[in-house]
């Protein structure tokens, strides 16, 4: 059955205008005023906004970490994403010793329960000449991104020379390198010193991962990209100095792009000193109000390109089971590091929160425009990661991933609304003004108010092509 959405206000990355949208099967086929279609289901969107489905470029689902696993899998996390207006997510494949194809196959198996559309990035945590020759094979698998780390010595980090070589291979293959930027050597030294001195509280997670380490790593990675004539995407930028380095490099022609996340816009390291400080542990850590302000400025002036989530949830107290979809769930969580901050699983929930929080506290406050909101949460990630115009667009031929957004809906947010499979919400009690009313995935209604109409297995893997440098 065709669907005709009438009398809505379309908001894209560049313009806002009144229009109807006609959906046939999975695609948008017409946009315009006063559209008619025989036998179409008509939805009246008077007073509502029509947005492209959100594209979250950075999530971690069913991810093993320490002695546990992130608490959302490729069904529960996708369901939560949809309730927040996101219809496409990109997860990270853990590179196993058996190589790329084996590793991707493992993640494909995990994602068989997908409820929305998805794609993968490859964590490049090993490097050899043999692996270098195999990197282009990822493009045949539909994966055009490699993630490298300048931290997590002995586990995830590559030497700078290997990162540089990976950039050269990526450039020749039409791929993009993503980089986690911190100074691994400084972190390892400070962690050892803190533990030797008996400092085990959560605040030491932030104090042993200093601001300047992220700043120097960001500039270093940008410099390597310039020398390799490659593009690079800096993930989860959390400090103002990183934005300064991003601006500096971009003004000099370096093909570097930056992502931030809501937690780095609203919270500071002070929360790690609270009684529930463990629940705020993420890497890189929360910073200061000055850093918050500089990140907002980077969004306002377009220095940054995307807003992801780095969604990687854990229970605050995994010893206490919760009921999720009539099932009792108990997964070890943040309590694992009760006596040692280095044992606390790193990660925060956010896959559902991103768009509602950014609308109220970004658009409604005037920090960003509605068009920038769409650009940062949907269109830009679709372009950068080779999905546009199939995703992130409200144009004929695009997938009918559509959010009918009620800009007047007021609610007190928190766990009562959250479908993220964890026992807390970062934004508990926050007042929201604006929230998704209906969410369509490829023309199929999957969220209708608080009703879930989606199904496990309905999500499709998206093979991506070469993206754009924005």
C-alpha positions, 0 to 999 in steps of 0.5 A, a space after each residue: 500500500 502507498 502512503 501519502 503524508 500531507 500538510 507537513 513541513 519538510 526540514 532538510 539540511 538546507 531548507 524548510 518548506 511545506 510539502 506532501 510526500 508520497 511513498 510507494 513501497 520502500 521509496 519516496 516517489 514524489 514531493 510537492 503540494 496538493 499531492 493525490 494518490 488513489 488507494 494511498 493511506 493518508 496521514 495528516 501531518 498538519 502542524 508537524 515537521 517531516 525529517 529524514 530518519 536519523 543516521 547514527 555513525 557511531 554505535 557499539 552493540 553487543 560489544 565484549 568489554 572486560 568481563 561483560 558485554 554492552 547491554 544493547 544488542 542489534 535488536 534492542 539497540 535498534 529499537 531504541 534508536 527508532 524510538 528516538 528517530 534514528 533509522 540507520 546505525 553504524 557499528 564497529 567490527 572487532 578484528 579477530 586474528 582470522 582476518 577481515 572476512 571472518 570478523 565481518 561474518 561474526 558481526 553479520 551473525 550478531 546483526 541477524 536480529 537487526 530492526 533498522 538498517 545498519 552498516 559496519 566500520 572495521 576496527 583496524 587494531 592489527 597491522 602487517 603487510 599481509 593485512 594491508 594488502 587485504 584492506 581493499 577487500 573490505 570495499 567488496 564487503 560494502 565497508 569503506 571505513 577503518 577505525 584506528 586508535 592512538 590509545 589503548 596501548 598493547 590492545 587496540 593502538 597502532 604505531 603512527 607509522 602503521 596508521 600512516 600506511 593504513 591512510 595510504 592504502 585507504 586513499 588508494 582504495 577510496 576508503 576513509 580512516 576514522 581515528 580515536 585520538 588520545 595519547 596512549 603513552 601518557 594515559 598508561 603512565 598516569 594510570 600506573 601512577 594513580 593506582 600506585 598512589 591508591 587512587 581508584 575512584 571514578 574521577 581518576 578515569 578523567 584525570 588520567 586521560 588528560 585534555 592535551 593528549 586528545 589535542 596533540 593526537 588530533 593534530 598528529 593524526 591530521 598531519 599524517 592525513 595531510 602527508 598521506 593525502 588522505 581523508 580522516 574522520 576524528 570520532 567523539 571529539 570531546 575537548 575544545 582544543 580538538 575543535 581548534 586543531 580541526 579548524 587549524 587543519 581544515 583551514 590549511 586544506 587537510 581533509 579532516 572531519 570531526 564528530 562530537 556526541 551529546 554527552 560532551 555538550 552537556 556534562 563535565 568531569 565533575 559528575 564522576 565525583 558523584 556517588 554514581 560517578 561510575 555511570 558516567 565513565 566513557 572514553 574519552 572522558 567528559 571534560 569542562 564547561 569551557 570544552 562544552 562551549 567550544 564544541 557548541 561553537 564548532 557546531 554553530 560555525 560548521 567546524 564539526 560535521 556530525 553528531 554521533 552517540 558512541 552508544 555503548 551502554 552498560 548497567 550501573 548495577 548489573 547484579 540487579 536484574 531488570 525486566 525488558 520486553 517481559 524478560 528478566 535481564 541481568 548483565 554484569 555492568 559498571 559494578 565491575 570497577 567498584 574498587 578500581 576505575 580501570 575495571 569500569 566498562 567504558 561507555 554510555 547509553 545515547 542511541 535513543 536520546 540523541 535527536 530529542 535532546 539535540 532538538 530541545 537543547 540545540 534547536 529550541 535554545 538557538 544553539 543550532 538551526 533546524 537545518 543544521 540539526 538535520 545535517 549533523 544527525 542525518 544528512 552529513 553522516 549519510 554523505 560522509 559514509 557513502 549512503 547519500 542520497 539513499 539515506 539522509 535525504 527527503 527526495 524522490 528515489 531516497 529510501 522512505 526513512 521518515 520521521 514525523 516530528 511533533 515540535 510541540 510535544 512536551 514531556 519529562 524524559 528519562 527511563 520511563 521513555 527510554 527503550 535502551 536496555 540499561 538501568 539509567 538514563 543520562 537525561 533523567 528528568 530533563 524537560 523536552 519540547 519536541 519528539 518523534 510521533 511516527 517513524 518509517 523505515 523504508 516506507 514501513 511504520 515502525 514507531 507510532 507514538 509509544 507503540 512498537 511495530 518494528 520486528 527483529 530481522 527487518 533491518 538491512 545491511 547497507 553496502 557503502 560506496 566511497 563517501 564525500 569529504 565535507 
